[in-house]
């Protein structure tokens, strides 16, 4: 009888140990990804993440913020990996030791949208700086994301190239929010704004807005994946995060990215190897 009791206790202990191991394994099979509102609001994640999760069993929990805020999340160690689009800020993040490395993943472009009537004649612009000069010259309402996102950083570069400081001007409105809400604001007041093409393609409340300027090489919009440095934050799920980054740049990941379309239009293009 004592022998049977001991046997049952061993079996129970083994069961508890296996259950604990299973919980640890389950916990290990997920990562937190800090990324941009453009990758989420474009619908890209809704397309590619189920493909990745089915292939690997790893769940990706997305925290969608402006790129600047996403990088801050990484600095605090509150994410395992990043997928963002502000190359200068990304390189700085890695150089400061917060990221182990960065990889090119994909690209699309920025577009200038505004009222179809185009009171600032942006359609006739010769380049992006000229388009921004025309908007300022007509004191046409411009909605800025003003959220330290990759799109906001690009917008500030374009104003600088036009030798214009718009901050504080009555026609320059700072939204302090993501791309979708910024587009909603622009649509509501017939204003100009800068958008990534992916979010614009998935945006339904366009009202009188239309793409007025695109195609300048300076509007190129690359996205990079970064592993948050586990030497700085030991709790980072390095193995699972690296599997995700490897998958994004693999044939399967590149195919998933390229296959995401809205109305037949491809929104993101895998980076050349």
LINKAQUI-V711733 format. One record per residue. N is the residue number from 1. RES is the residue in three letters. PSI is psi in radians with two decimals (* if undefined). Layout:
n:N res:RES psi:PSI
n:N res:RES psi:PSI
This chain:
n:1 res:UNK psi:-0.75
n:2 res:UNK psi:-0.64
n:3 res:UNK psi:-0.76
n:4 res:UNK psi:-0.70
n:5 res:UNK psi:-0.73
n:6 res:UNK psi:-0.69
n:7 res:UNK psi:-0.77
n:8 res:UNK psi:-0.66
n:9 res:UNK psi:-0.67
n:10 res:UNK psi:-0.74
n:11 res:UNK psi:-0.75
n:12 res:UNK psi:-0.75
n:13 res:UNK psi:-0.71
n:14 res:UNK psi:-0.71
n:15 res:UNK psi:-0.75
n:16 res:UNK psi:-0.73
n:17 res:UNK psi:-0.75
n:18 res:UNK psi:-0.69
n:19 res:UNK psi:-0.72
n:20 res:UNK psi:-0.70
n:21 res:UNK psi:-0.69
n:22 res:UNK psi:-0.69
n:23 res:UNK psi:-0.71
n:24 res:UNK psi:-0.71
n:25 res:UNK psi:-0.73
n:26 res:UNK psi:-0.75
n:27 res:UNK psi:-0.63
n:28 res:UNK psi:-0.37
n:29 res:UNK psi:0.75
n:30 res:UNK psi:2.65
n:31 res:UNK psi:2.75
n:32 res:UNK psi:2.18
n:33 res:UNK psi:2.04
n:34 res:UNK psi:2.14
n:35 res:UNK psi:-2.98
n:36 res:UNK psi:2.77
n:37 res:UNK psi:-0.46
n:38 res:UNK psi:-0.64
n:39 res:UNK psi:-0.54
n:40 res:UNK psi:-0.87
n:41 res:UNK psi:-0.32
n:42 res:UNK psi:-0.30
n:43 res:UNK psi:0.02
n:44 res:UNK psi:-0.80
n:45 res:UNK psi:-0.65
n:46 res:UNK psi:-0.37
n:47 res:UNK psi:-0.84
n:48 res:UNK psi:-0.54
n:49 res:UNK psi:-0.71
n:50 res:UNK psi:-0.57
n:51 res:UNK psi:-0.80
n:52 res:UNK psi:-0.79
n:53 res:UNK psi:-0.64
n:54 res:UNK psi:-0.64
n:55 res:UNK psi:-0.53
n:56 res:UNK psi:-0.36
n:57 res:UNK psi:0.08
n:58 res:UNK psi:2.19
n:59 res:UNK psi:2.35
n:60 res:UNK psi:2.05
n:61 res:UNK psi:1.97
n:62 res:UNK psi:2.30
n:63 res:UNK psi:1.87
n:64 res:UNK psi:2.06
n:65 res:UNK psi:3.05
n:66 res:UNK psi:2.71
n:67 res:UNK psi:-0.73
n:68 res:UNK psi:-0.75
n:69 res:UNK psi:-0.66
n:70 res:UNK psi:-0.71
n:71 res:UNK psi:-0.64
n:72 res:UNK psi:-0.68
n:73 res:UNK psi:-0.75
n:74 res:UNK psi:-0.70
n:75 res:UNK psi:-0.62
n:76 res:UNK psi:-0.16
n:77 res:UNK psi:0.37
n:78 res:UNK psi:0.22
n:79 res:UNK psi:2.78
n:80 res:UNK psi:-0.53
n:81 res:UNK psi:2.84
n:82 res:UNK psi:2.59
n:83 res:UNK psi:1.82
n:84 res:UNK psi:3.09
n:85 res:UNK psi:1.14
n:86 res:UNK psi:1.56
n:87 res:UNK psi:-0.76
n:88 res:UNK psi:-0.75
n:89 res:UNK psi:-0.60
n:90 res:UNK psi:-0.80
n:91 res:UNK psi:-0.67
n:92 res:UNK psi:-0.73
n:93 res:UNK psi:-0.78
n:94 res:UNK psi:-0.75
n:95 res:UNK psi:-0.56
n:96 res:UNK psi:-0.03
n:97 res:UNK psi:0.07
n:98 res:UNK psi:-0.43
n:99 res:UNK psi:2.49
n:100 res:UNK psi:-0.68
n:101 res:UNK psi:2.89
n:102 res:UNK psi:2.48
n:103 res:UNK psi:2.41
n:104 res:UNK psi:2.35
n:105 res:UNK psi:-0.92
n:106 res:UNK psi:3.06
n:107 res:UNK psi:2.79
n:108 res:UNK psi:-2.48
n:109 res:UNK psi:2.85
n:110 res:UNK psi:2.68
n:111 res:UNK psi:2.59
n:112 res:UNK psi:2.10
n:113 res:UNK psi:2.75
n:114 res:UNK psi:-3.06
n:115 res:UNK psi:2.41
n:116 res:UNK psi:-0.51
n:117 res:UNK psi:-0.38
n:118 res:UNK psi:1.12
n:119 res:UNK psi:-0.38
n:120 res:UNK psi:0.03
n:121 res:UNK psi:0.73
n:122 res:UNK psi:-0.53
n:123 res:UNK psi:-0.49
n:124 res:UNK psi:0.07
n:125 res:UNK psi:2.56
n:126 res:UNK psi:-0.42
n:127 res:UNK psi:-3.12
n:128 res:UNK psi:-0.73
n:129 res:UNK psi:-0.69
n:130 res:UNK psi:-0.67
n:131 res:UNK psi:-0.77
n:132 res:UNK psi:-0.63
n:133 res:UNK psi:-0.72
n:134 res:UNK psi:-0.71
n:135 res:UNK psi:-0.82
n:136 res:UNK psi:-0.68
n:137 res:UNK psi:-0.53
n:138 res:UNK psi:0.04
n:139 res:UNK psi:0.69
n:140 res:UNK psi:2.42
n:141 res:UNK psi:2.25
n:142 res:UNK psi:2.25
n:143 res:UNK psi:2.05
n:144 res:UNK psi:2.46
n:145 res:UNK psi:-0.69
n:146 res:UNK psi:0.75
n:147 res:UNK psi:0.29
n:148 res:UNK psi:0.46
n:149 res:UNK psi:3.03
n:150 res:UNK psi:-0.65
n:151 res:UNK psi:-0.74
n:152 res:UNK psi:-0.73
n:153 res:UNK psi:-0.72
n:154 res:UNK psi:-0.77
n:155 res:UNK psi:-0.78
n:156 res:UNK psi:-0.61
n:157 res:UNK psi:-0.68
n:158 res:UNK psi:-0.68
n:159 res:UNK psi:-0.71
n:160 res:UNK psi:-0.71
n:161 res:UNK psi:-0.50
n:162 res:UNK psi:0.01
n:163 res:UNK psi:0.73
n:164 res:UNK psi:2.34
n:165 res:UNK psi:1.77
n:166 res:UNK psi:-0.29
n:167 res:UNK psi:2.24
n:168 res:UNK psi:-0.21
n:169 res:UNK psi:2.50
n:170 res:UNK psi:-0.42
n:171 res:UNK psi:-0.12
n:172 res:UNK psi:1.98
n:173 res:UNK psi:2.24
n:174 res:UNK psi:1.99
n:175 res:UNK psi:-0.66
n:176 res:UNK psi:0.62
n:177 res:UNK psi:3.14
n:178 res:UNK psi:3.11
n:179 res:UNK psi:-0.74
n:180 res:UNK psi:-0.93
n:181 res:UNK psi:-0.60
n:182 res:UNK psi:-0.73
n:183 res:UNK psi:-0.66
n:184 res:UNK psi:-0.74
n:185 res:UNK psi:-0.77
n:186 res:UNK psi:-0.72
n:187 res:UNK psi:-0.62
n:188 res:UNK psi:-0.45
n:189 res:UNK psi:0.26
n:190 res:UNK psi:0.94
n:191 res:UNK psi:2.88
n:192 res:UNK psi:2.68
n:193 res:UNK psi:2.92
n:194 res:UNK psi:2.29
n:195 res:UNK psi:2.65
n:196 res:UNK psi:2.59
n:197 res:UNK psi:-0.59
n:198 res:UNK psi:-0.84
n:199 res:UNK psi:-0.69
n:200 res:UNK psi:-0.77
n:201 res:UNK psi:-0.54
n:202 res:UNK psi:0.03
n:203 res:UNK psi:2.23
n:204 res:UNK psi:-0.41
n:205 res:UNK psi:0.97
n:206 res:UNK psi:-0.51
n:207 res:UNK psi:-2.01
n:208 res:UNK psi:0.06
n:209 res:UNK psi:2.61
n:210 res:UNK psi:2.78
n:211 res:UNK psi:2.19
n:212 res:UNK psi:-0.43
n:213 res:UNK psi:2.36
n:214 res:UNK psi:2.96
n:215 res:UNK psi:-0.27
n:216 res:UNK psi:2.29
n:217 res:UNK psi:-0.45
n:218 res:UNK psi:-0.24
n:219 res:UNK psi:0.06
n:220 res:UNK psi:2.37
n:221 res:UNK psi:1.54
n:222 res:UNK psi:2.58
n:223 res:UNK psi:2.44
n:224 res:UNK psi:2.59
n:225 res:UNK psi:2.39
n:226 res:UNK psi:2.33
n:227 res:UNK psi:2.13
n:228 res:UNK psi:2.32
n:229 res:UNK psi:1.97
n:230 res:UNK psi:-0.27
n:231 res:UNK psi:-0.48
n:232 res:UNK psi:-0.58
n:233 res:UNK psi:1.56
n:234 res:UNK psi:-0.36
n:235 res:UNK psi:-0.13
n:236 res:UNK psi:2.34
n:237 res:UNK psi:1.37
n:238 res:UNK psi:-0.82
n:239 res:UNK psi:-0.83
n:240 res:UNK psi:-0.66
n:241 res:UNK psi:-0.69
n:242 res:UNK psi:-0.59
n:243 res:UNK psi:-0.67
n:244 res:UNK psi:-0.81
n:245 res:UNK psi:-0.75
n:246 res:UNK psi:-0.69
n:247 res:UNK psi:-0.73
n:248 res:UNK psi:-0.61
n:249 res:UNK psi:0.09
n:250 res:UNK psi:3.02
n:251 res:UNK psi:-0.73
n:252 res:UNK psi:-0.76
n:253 res:UNK psi:-0.73
n:254 res:UNK psi:-0.68
n:255 res:UNK psi:-0.70
n:256 res:UNK psi:-0.77
n:257 res:UNK psi:-0.82
n:258 res:UNK psi:-0.43
n:259 res:UNK psi:-0.12
n:260 res:UNK psi:2.07
n:261 res:UNK psi:2.65
n:262 res:UNK psi:2.12
n:263 res:UNK psi:0.54
n:264 res:UNK psi:-0.11
n:265 res:UNK psi:2.20
n:266 res:UNK psi:2.25
n:267 res:UNK psi:-0.48
n:268 res:UNK psi:2.50
n:269 res:UNK psi:2.19
n:270 res:UNK psi:2.43
n:271 res:UNK psi:2.50
n:272 res:UNK psi:2.55
n:273 res:UNK psi:*
